Amino acid sequence: MVEKRELTPVVEEREPTPVVEERRRSLETPTAQGPARVHLHEATGTPFGTLLLTHGAGGGIGAKDLSAIATRLPDAGWQVALVEMPWRVAGKKVAPMPPKLDAAWREIVAGVRGSLSERVVFGGRSAGARVACRLAAELGAAGVLALSFPLVPPGKGPDKSRIHELLLPVEAGLPVQVVQGAKDPFGSPDDVRAALGDRAADVRVDEAPGTHSFTGGGAVADAVLAHWT
């Protein structure tokens, strides 16, 4: 007779499933004007800080410069938080007046502060840059990044200049970077430097190809990387 033996089942060894770190997430935070959305792009490794950036009065966070910064800065150690203001989340096409933008920004900063790094640089493009400048010192920002700062509306005279807003964080002793389109109708890089006058040495003004909306985001991201890393 052939002796019957029980076969020991072979268990296939498998590599453990890698845990993929989620580097992008979105938060919704309430304001008196409706909810805002904050899209977090987490830094690789221990972050240097957070760039808290918002859009302009006629566009969203998909702008070329904001997208490029959100793509590239995290790999250089910066958390990037892109803010959709309440009016944009509500589907409106035109931003409210500055007092309402400022009121919403105060609530947004308070609502998401616990999800950000200790060091937070305020910024944004166009109208968003103005909000950042107006509130950076008040809300304890570590600096300001102004993209396409709308110095003077096209067709208006120097009496309509917003240079006083750009000077607010400078006078508070905060580091400020402006990235301006070479042919921006709201003011070229040289126009911004001239308007800053004797404070021009206290502000980093970089030029990028294009107009108010830039030709692409790569040159803008390069300038931001060079200054903040």
TORSEMI-226510 format. One line per field, with one value per residue: residue number from 0; residue in three letters; x, y, z of N, C-alpha, C in turn. Coordinates in steps of 0.05 Angstrom, whole numbers, plus 5000, padded with zeros to 4 digits. Each point is the difference from the previous one (the first is absolute). Layout:
<nodes>
i	NUM_...
aa	ALA_...
n.u	X_...
n.v	Y_...
n.w	Z_...
ca.u	X_...
ca.v	Y_...
ca.w	Z_...
c.u	X_...
c.v	Y_...
c.w	Z_...
</nodes>
This chain:
<nodes>
i	0_1_2_3_4_5_6_7_8_9_10_11_12_13_14_15_16_17_18_19_20_21_22_23_24_25_26_27_28_29_30_31_32_33_34_35_36_37_38_39_40_41_42_43_44_45_46_47_48_49_50_51_52_53_54_55_56_57_58_59_60_61_62_63_64_65_66_67_68_69_70_71_72_73_74_75_76_77_78_79_80_81_82_83_84_85_86_87_88_89_90_91_92_93_94_95_96_97_98_99_100_101_102_103_104_105_106_107_108_109_110_111_112_113_114_115_116_117_118_119_120_121_122_123_124_125_126_127_128_129_130_131_132_133_134_135_136_137_138_139_140_141_142_143_144_145_146_147_148_149_150_151_152_153_154_155_156_157_158_159_160_161_162_163_164_165_166_167_168_169_170_171_172_173_174_175_176_177_178_179_180_181_182_183_184_185_186_187_188_189_190_191_192_193_194_195_196_197_198_199_200_201_202_203_204_205_206_207_208_209_210_211_212_213_214_215_216_217_218_219_220_221_222_223_224_225_226_227_228
aa	MET_VAL_GLU_LYS_ARG_GLU_LEU_THR_PRO_VAL_VAL_GLU_GLU_ARG_GLU_PRO_THR_PRO_VAL_VAL_GLU_GLU_ARG_ARG_ARG_SER_LEU_GLU_THR_PRO_THR_ALA_GLN_GLY_PRO_ALA_ARG_VAL_HIS_LEU_HIS_GLU_ALA_THR_GLY_THR_PRO_PHE_GLY_THR_LEU_LEU_LEU_THR_HIS_GLY_ALA_GLY_GLY_GLY_ILE_GLY_ALA_LYS_ASP_LEU_SER_ALA_ILE_ALA_THR_ARG_LEU_PRO_ASP_ALA_GLY_TRP_GLN_VAL_ALA_LEU_VAL_GLU_MET_PRO_TRP_ARG_VAL_ALA_GLY_LYS_LYS_VAL_ALA_PRO_MET_PRO_PRO_LYS_LEU_ASP_ALA_ALA_TRP_ARG_GLU_ILE_VAL_ALA_GLY_VAL_ARG_GLY_SER_LEU_SER_GLU_ARG_VAL_VAL_PHE_GLY_GLY_ARG_SER_ALA_GLY_ALA_ARG_VAL_ALA_CYS_ARG_LEU_ALA_ALA_GLU_LEU_GLY_ALA_ALA_GLY_VAL_LEU_ALA_LEU_SER_PHE_PRO_LEU_VAL_PRO_PRO_GLY_LYS_GLY_PRO_ASP_LYS_SER_ARG_ILE_HIS_GLU_LEU_LEU_LEU_PRO_VAL_GLU_ALA_GLY_LEU_PRO_VAL_GLN_VAL_VAL_GLN_GLY_ALA_LYS_ASP_PRO_PHE_GLY_SER_PRO_ASP_ASP_VAL_ARG_ALA_ALA_LEU_GLY_ASP_ARG_ALA_ALA_ASP_VAL_ARG_VAL_ASP_GLU_ALA_PRO_GLY_THR_HIS_SER_PHE_THR_GLY_GLY_GLY_ALA_VAL_ALA_ASP_ALA_VAL_LEU_ALA_HIS_TRP_THR
n.u	5017_4990_5018_4977_5009_4996_4992_5023_4978_5006_5010_4989_5026_4988_5009_5006_4974_5013_5005_4982_5018_4977_5008_4976_4990_4974_4999_4978_5001_4984_4986_4997_5017_5000_5001_5025_5015_5014_5016_5006_5024_5003_5018_5021_4999_5017_4977_5010_4976_4981_4995_4987_4990_4990_4978_4996_4992_5013_5017_5010_5001_4986_5004_5013_5002_4975_4992_5017_4992_4974_5009_5014_4987_4980_5011_4997_4980_4983_4984_4984_4987_4984_4993_4977_4998_4984_5006_5024_5000_4988_5021_5006_4996_4990_5024_4995_4992_5023_4982_4984_5018_5006_4974_4997_5021_4991_4976_5010_5016_4981_4985_5021_5003_4983_4993_5010_5023_5019_5017_4985_5004_4989_4982_5004_4982_5008_4973_5008_5017_4980_4984_5019_5004_4974_5001_5023_5004_4976_5003_5023_4998_5015_4984_5006_4985_5007_4981_5011_5016_4974_5023_4994_4974_4999_5013_5009_4999_5022_4980_4999_5025_5006_5020_4982_4986_5015_4999_4975_5003_5009_4981_4988_5019_4980_5011_5005_4987_5006_4982_5011_4979_5017_4976_5000_4976_5000_5022_5021_5019_5008_4974_5000_5024_4992_4977_5017_5012_5004_4976_5009_5020_4977_4996_4997_5007_4986_5011_4976_5003_4990_4974_4975_4996_5023_5022_5013_4996_5016_5001_4974_4996_5016_4987_4978_5008_5009_4977_4983_5018
n.v	4976_5020_5009_5007_5022_5014_5014_5012_5015_5007_5017_5013_5007_5021_5018_5013_5006_5015_5015_5009_5019_5008_5011_4993_5020_5000_5025_4999_5026_5004_5018_5025_4998_4978_4974_4997_4995_4983_5001_4980_5010_4976_5009_4997_4982_5010_5013_5018_4996_5018_4996_5020_4990_5022_4998_5009_5024_4990_4988_4976_4979_4998_5025_5006_5024_5000_4989_5016_5020_4993_4998_5022_5018_4982_4995_5026_4986_5010_5003_4993_5021_4990_5025_4986_5026_5008_5023_4990_4990_5023_5000_5020_5019_5016_5007_4998_5021_5014_5016_4991_5006_5022_5005_4992_5015_5018_4994_5001_5020_5011_4994_5006_5018_4983_5003_5024_5006_5001_4998_5021_4997_5024_4995_5006_4998_5023_4998_4975_5012_5015_4979_4986_5021_5003_4973_5001_5025_5006_4981_5014_5008_4981_5008_5012_4985_5021_4986_5013_5014_5006_5010_5004_5002_4985_5021_4993_5022_5012_5016_4981_5007_4974_5016_5015_4983_5002_5025_4991_4977_5016_5017_4976_5003_4994_4977_5014_4982_5014_4984_5015_4999_4993_4993_4998_5002_4985_4995_5008_4981_5014_4999_4975_4996_5014_4986_4980_5014_5013_4987_5007_5008_5006_5001_4974_5013_4979_4997_4995_4983_5019_5000_5008_4984_5011_4995_4993_4978_4988_5023_5001_4974_5004_5023_4986_4979_5018_5012_4980_4990
n.w	5000_4987_5016_5011_4990_5021_4979_5007_5003_4976_5018_4980_5002_5010_4983_5022_5001_4983_5021_4984_5005_5010_4977_4992_5012_5002_5010_5013_5000_5020_4986_5008_4980_5015_4994_5010_4979_5014_4979_5016_4994_5011_5017_4986_5019_5017_5001_4982_4988_5001_4974_5012_4978_4990_4986_4975_4991_4979_5016_4996_5016_4977_5008_4978_5011_5009_4977_4988_5016_4997_4975_5000_5014_5000_4976_5004_5011_4982_5021_4980_5008_4982_5003_5000_4994_5021_4989_4999_5025_5004_4983_5016_4982_5018_5009_5026_5013_5001_5012_4980_4981_5013_5002_4975_4992_5016_4991_4975_5005_5015_4979_4985_5018_5012_4975_5009_4988_5017_4979_4997_4974_5002_4982_4974_4981_4990_5000_4995_4984_4992_5001_4988_4984_4997_5000_4986_5005_4994_4982_5002_4974_4988_4981_4977_4985_4984_4988_4980_5016_5003_4993_4974_5003_4978_4990_5024_5015_5008_4998_4981_5006_5001_4995_5011_4985_4979_5008_5005_4987_4981_5006_4999_4982_4984_4994_4978_4985_4978_4987_4981_4984_4981_4990_5026_4990_5022_4987_4986_5000_4979_4992_5007_4989_4979_5001_5004_4981_5022_4997_4976_5015_5011_4974_4998_4978_4992_4977_4989_4980_4984_5002_5005_4979_4993_4987_5022_5014_4982_4985_5006_4996_4978_4995_5004_4986_4982_5006_5000_4983
ca.u	4983_5014_4993_4989_5010_4986_5018_4998_4994_5021_4989_5017_5008_4996_5012_4980_4990_5011_4982_5005_4993_4983_5013_4981_4973_4985_4984_4980_4998_4977_5003_4974_4992_4998_5024_5024_5015_5029_5012_5027_5020_5018_5028_5016_5016_4993_4997_5011_4978_4976_4992_4971_4996_4974_4997_4993_4972_4986_5009_5000_5026_5012_5018_5025_5021_4993_5003_5028_5011_4990_5013_5029_5010_5000_5025_5022_4996_4979_4971_4986_4971_4986_4974_4978_4985_4971_4985_5007_4987_4971_4995_4998_5021_5014_5007_4989_5018_5021_4993_4990_5022_5016_4985_5001_5027_5004_4986_5013_5025_4993_4988_5018_5027_5011_5009_5022_5025_5002_5007_4981_5003_4975_5004_4979_5004_4983_4985_5009_5025_4992_4990_5024_5015_4985_4995_5022_5010_4978_4994_5025_5013_5029_5008_4980_5006_4980_5002_4985_4988_4987_5010_4982_4982_5006_4986_4997_5023_5014_4983_4985_5020_4997_5027_4997_4994_5025_5019_4992_5018_5027_5003_4999_5025_4997_5011_4980_5008_4981_5007_4984_5003_5017_4983_4975_4988_4996_5026_5022_5018_5013_4980_4998_5024_4998_4980_5010_5018_5023_4997_5003_5020_4988_4980_5011_4982_5010_4986_4993_4989_4971_4985_4990_4995_5025_5001_4999_5006_5026_5018_4991_5008_5029_5006_4991_5019_5026_4998_4991_5014
ca.v	5024_5026_5015_5027_5021_5026_5021_5026_5021_5021_5027_5018_5024_5023_5025_5017_5022_5025_5020_5025_5024_5018_5026_5021_4997_5025_5006_5021_5015_5018_5029_5013_5003_4973_4984_5002_4975_5002_4976_4997_4984_4996_5001_4976_5003_5020_5024_5025_5018_4998_5022_5001_5016_5001_5008_5027_5008_4989_4973_4981_4989_4986_5018_4987_5004_4986_4971_4993_5001_4977_4976_4998_5008_4978_4984_5017_5002_5019_4993_5021_5000_5017_5007_5009_5018_4992_5009_4981_4975_5004_5001_5028_5006_5025_5002_5023_5022_4993_4993_4972_4981_5000_4987_4971_4990_4997_4976_4977_4996_4989_4974_4979_5004_4975_4982_5012_5001_5022_5023_5003_5023_5006_5008_4996_5014_5023_5008_4983_5012_5024_4990_4991_5023_5015_4985_4984_5008_4997_4972_4986_4985_5001_5013_5003_4994_5015_4992_5018_5021_5019_5025_5021_4990_5011_5024_5018_5015_4992_5005_4975_4979_4983_4996_5001_4973_4984_5010_4993_4980_5010_5017_4983_4985_4973_4995_5002_4995_5005_4989_5016_4996_5021_5018_5002_5027_5013_5009_4983_4999_5026_5018_4993_5010_5029_5008_4994_5022_4993_4974_4979_4981_4982_4982_4985_5002_4982_5001_4975_5006_5003_5024_4997_4971_4986_4982_4973_5000_4991_5021_5010_4981_5003_5024_4995_4982_5013_5019_4989_4975
ca.w	5000_5000_5024_4994_5017_4996_4989_5013_4980_4996_5002_4985_5014_4984_5011_5013_4983_5010_5009_4984_5015_4986_5001_4993_5012_5000_5023_4997_5025_4998_5005_5000_4972_4988_5003_4983_4997_5001_4988_5012_4986_5022_4994_5003_5024_5019_4984_5008_5007_4982_4982_5000_4976_4989_4972_4994_5000_4978_4994_5023_5008_4977_4986_4993_5020_5024_4995_4999_5028_5015_4990_5003_5027_5020_4999_5011_5029_5007_4997_4985_5005_4981_5012_4983_5016_5000_4976_4978_5007_4995_4972_4990_4980_5007_5028_5014_5006_5019_5028_5003_4996_5024_5022_4994_5005_5029_5009_4988_5014_5026_4997_4990_5012_5011_4979_4986_5015_5019_4984_4978_4983_4986_4972_4981_4975_4995_5023_5023_5010_5016_5026_5016_5009_5020_5025_5009_5026_5020_5006_5008_4979_5001_4976_4979_4972_4984_4972_4983_5017_4983_5010_4991_4979_4974_4993_5023_5007_5024_5024_5005_5006_5024_5012_5029_5010_4998_5021_5027_5012_5000_5023_5023_5001_4989_4973_4979_4972_4979_4973_4982_4971_4987_4986_5015_4996_5026_5010_4994_5023_5004_5012_5028_5014_5001_5020_5027_5008_5018_5012_4979_5009_5020_4987_4978_4977_4978_4974_4987_4974_4997_5009_5027_5005_4995_4977_5012_5029_5007_5008_5025_5020_5003_5016_5028_5010_5005_5022_5026_5008
c.u	5017_4990_4990_5010_4984_5020_4996_4996_5023_4987_5019_5006_4996_5012_4977_4991_5011_4978_5007_4990_4983_5011_4981_4973_4987_4983_4979_4997_4978_5009_4972_4990_4997_5026_5022_5012_5030_5012_5029_5017_5023_5029_5013_5018_4989_4997_5014_4978_4977_4998_4969_4992_4972_5000_4993_4970_4984_5007_5000_5028_5014_5018_5028_5021_4994_5003_5030_5013_4991_5012_5029_5010_4999_5025_5024_4995_4979_4973_4987_4970_4987_4971_4980_4982_4970_4985_5005_4987_4970_4993_4997_5024_5016_5004_4985_5021_5021_4992_4989_5021_5017_4986_5000_5028_5006_4988_5013_5026_4995_4990_5019_5028_5012_5010_5025_5025_5001_5007_4982_5006_4974_5007_4976_5006_4980_4985_5007_5026_4994_4989_5023_5015_4985_4999_5024_5010_4978_4997_5025_5013_5030_5011_4977_5011_4978_5005_4982_4986_4988_5005_4981_4981_5006_4983_4996_5027_5013_4984_4984_5019_4993_5026_4998_4994_5025_5020_4992_5018_5029_5005_4998_5024_4999_5014_4977_5013_4977_5010_4980_5005_5015_4983_4973_4988_4993_5026_5022_5018_5014_4981_4997_5024_4999_4980_5009_5019_5023_4997_5004_5021_4990_4981_5014_4979_5012_4982_4995_4988_4969_4989_4990_4995_5024_4997_4997_5008_5028_5019_4992_5009_5030_5007_4992_5020_5026_4999_4994_5013_5030
c.v	5025_5016_5028_5020_5026_5021_5026_5022_5021_5027_5019_5025_5024_5024_5016_5022_5027_5020_5026_5024_5018_5028_5023_4995_5028_5002_5021_5014_5021_5029_5012_5003_4974_4986_5008_4972_5005_4974_4999_4981_4997_5000_4972_5003_5021_5027_5024_5019_4995_5025_4999_5020_5000_5013_5029_5004_4987_4971_4982_4990_4983_5018_4987_5004_4986_4970_4992_5001_4976_4974_4998_5007_4978_4983_5015_5005_5020_4986_5024_4996_5020_5005_5009_5017_4994_5008_4981_4973_5002_5003_5028_5006_5024_5001_5023_5021_4992_4995_4972_4979_4998_4985_4969_4988_4997_4974_4975_4994_4987_4971_4978_5002_4975_4980_5010_4998_5024_5026_5001_5026_5004_5008_4995_5016_5023_5008_4984_5010_5024_4992_4991_5023_5015_4986_4985_5008_4996_4971_4983_4983_5005_5014_5001_4993_5012_4993_5019_5021_5022_5029_5023_4989_5012_5024_5020_5013_4990_5005_4974_4977_4986_4996_5001_4973_4983_5008_4992_4978_5009_5017_4985_4982_4972_4998_4999_4994_5007_4987_5012_4993_5023_5021_5003_5028_5014_5011_4980_4997_5027_5020_4994_5010_5030_5010_4995_5022_4991_4974_4977_4979_4980_4979_4986_5001_4984_5003_4973_5007_5002_5025_4995_4970_4983_4982_4971_5002_4993_5021_5012_4981_5001_5023_4996_4981_5013_5018_4986_4974_5003
c.w	5000_5023_4991_5019_4994_4991_5016_4979_4999_5000_4985_5015_4982_5013_5013_4981_5011_5008_4985_5016_4982_5002_4992_5013_5001_5025_4993_5027_4997_5004_5000_4971_4986_5003_4981_4999_5000_4991_5009_4983_5020_4991_5002_5024_5019_4986_5012_5010_4980_4984_4998_4978_4990_4972_4998_4999_4978_4993_5025_5005_4978_4984_4997_5022_5026_4997_5000_5027_5016_4992_5009_5028_5021_4999_5010_5030_5009_4997_4985_5005_4981_5009_4978_5018_4998_4975_4977_5004_4994_4970_4988_4982_5008_5030_5014_5005_5021_5029_5004_4995_5025_5023_4996_5006_5029_5011_4989_5015_5027_4998_4993_5014_5011_4980_4985_5017_5019_4985_4976_4984_4985_4971_4983_4975_4998_5025_5025_5012_5017_5027_5018_5011_5023_5027_5011_5028_5021_5009_5005_4979_5002_4975_4980_4973_4983_4971_4983_5017_4982_5009_4994_4979_4973_4993_5022_5006_5026_5026_5007_5007_5026_5014_5030_5012_5000_5021_5028_5012_5001_5025_5026_5003_4989_4973_4979_4973_4982_4975_4981_4971_4987_4987_5014_4997_5027_5011_4995_5025_5006_5012_5030_5016_5003_5021_5028_5010_5017_5015_4980_5008_5020_4988_4977_4977_4977_4976_4989_4973_5000_5011_5029_5007_4995_4975_5009_5029_5007_5010_5027_5023_5005_5018_5030_5014_5008_5024_5027_5008_5000
</nodes>
